[in-house]
Amino acid sequence: MIKIIFTRHGETLWNIEGRVQGAMDSPLTPKGVLQARKLGQRLQGEGITRIYSSDLPRAQATADEIRQELSLQEVMIHPSLRELSFGEWEGKSWWELRKLHPELFTIWDKGPHQIQIPGGETMWEVTDRAWHFIQELPRLHAGETLCIVTHGMTLQLIVKKALGIPVEQWEDVPWQHNTAVNIFEFYDDGHIKPLVLADHSHLDDEIKPASGFTTKNKPE
């Protein structure tokens, strides 16, 4: 058996500006750094032996704050954990995109999987690349507890896959706020047991994420 703790990076500048990040990046805000430190403190009793991170800087910065809190030596980087590529939307304001493409976002709000963003990845492509990597971890790190730092949409898709929920179903999984915690046990017979889902109770009131964000506005 292996236990994996999946989380999302801390708040970034583009998160608060409402810009599409995807494969592009923006730095953690001071609040985002504090969120990452609080997460690290929360995870101190979990027996984490390794931390994996997306190769994007915002995830690496979050993982490094966790690493320092846990007194671990390194963060292991893997590109399979990076955020869904939003193609031509990256760097643009979500609100401006909504104004420019109201008919597109009418569909997006009903199910973002139905939209192929120009130059971007599909939800299925992201699920496949992330899950292929995760399936290797029980073999590589049997008996260990891992922490994986990734991104909003990628994390949402990973959690769906672990729960056996199709990409098309969006209402059955809670949104993954910044530094949300998800804990799963992966057993040798293929069984996956969820222990915690999308929890951010480690965040004090002053550094809690803004309420109400869903796939309808800022997923990355």
Secondary structure, DSSP 8 states (H G I E B T S, - for coil): -EEEEEEE---BHHHHHTB--TTS---B-HHHHHHHHHHHHHGGGS---EEEE-SSHHHHHHHHHHHHHHT-S--EE-GGGS----GGGTTSBHHHHHHH-HHHHHHHHH-GGG---TT---HHHHHHHHHHHHHHHHHHSTT-EEEEEE-HHHHHHHHHHHHT--TT--TTS----TT-EEEEEE-TTS-EEEEEEEE-TTS-GGG---TT--TTT---
